[in-house]
Amino acid sequence: MEDKIKNEELINNHPSKDVTFEALIDQFEWQITKYAYTYMKDWSTAQDITQEVFISIYKRQCKNK
């Protein structure tokens, strides 16, 4: 199993913000989707919520540049 990238590395150590964002998605997408599913009881809705979470993060990241 691949080692997970530490959160500090995602934020501070990667030269490309796009690659960093992809790594963030790779690391947390499944966990966020499962969490949303526990409340929504619908996998498609949970995936939509997860997508909205990452869109929100991306927009904030772009605003802070």
C-alpha positions in Angstrom: 0.0 0.0 0.0 1.3 3.4 -0.9 2.3 5.8 1.9 0.1 8.7 2.4 1.5 12.2 2.0 1.6 14.1 5.2 -0.6 17.1 5.4 2.3 19.5 6.0 4.0 18.2 2.8 0.8 18.8 0.9 0.7 22.4 2.0 4.4 23.4 2.2 6.7 21.3 0.2 5.4 20.8 -3.3 6.3 23.3 -6.0 3.1 22.8 -8.0 -0.2 23.8 -6.3 -2.2 21.7 -8.9 -0.3 18.6 -8.1 -0.7 19.3 -4.4 -4.4 19.7 -4.8 -4.6 16.4 -6.7 -2.7 14.7 -3.8 -5.1 16.3 -1.3 -8.0 14.8 -3.3 -6.3 11.4 -3.6 -5.7 11.3 0.2 -9.1 12.5 1.5 -11.7 11.9 -1.2 -12.7 8.4 0.0 -12.9 9.5 3.7 -15.1 12.6 2.9 -17.4 10.5 0.6 -17.9 7.9 3.3 -18.6 10.5 5.9 -21.1 12.3 3.7 -22.7 8.9 3.0 -23.3 8.2 6.7 -25.6 11.2 6.7 -27.2 11.1 3.3 -27.5 7.3 2.8 -27.1 7.9 -0.9 -23.8 7.3 -2.6 -24.4 9.6 -5.5 -25.4 12.5 -3.2 -22.3 11.8 -1.0 -20.1 12.0 -4.1 -21.7 15.3 -5.1 -21.1 16.7 -1.6 -17.5 15.6 -1.8 -17.1 17.3 -5.1 -18.5 20.5 -3.6 -16.1 20.3 -0.7 -13.1 20.1 -3.1 -14.5 22.9 -5.3 -14.8 25.1 -2.2 -11.2 24.3 -1.2 -9.9 25.0 -4.7 -11.7 28.4 -4.9 -10.2 29.4 -1.5 -6.8 28.3 -2.7 -7.1 30.4 -5.8 -8.3 33.4 -3.8 -5.3 33.2 -1.4 -2.7 33.2 -4.2 
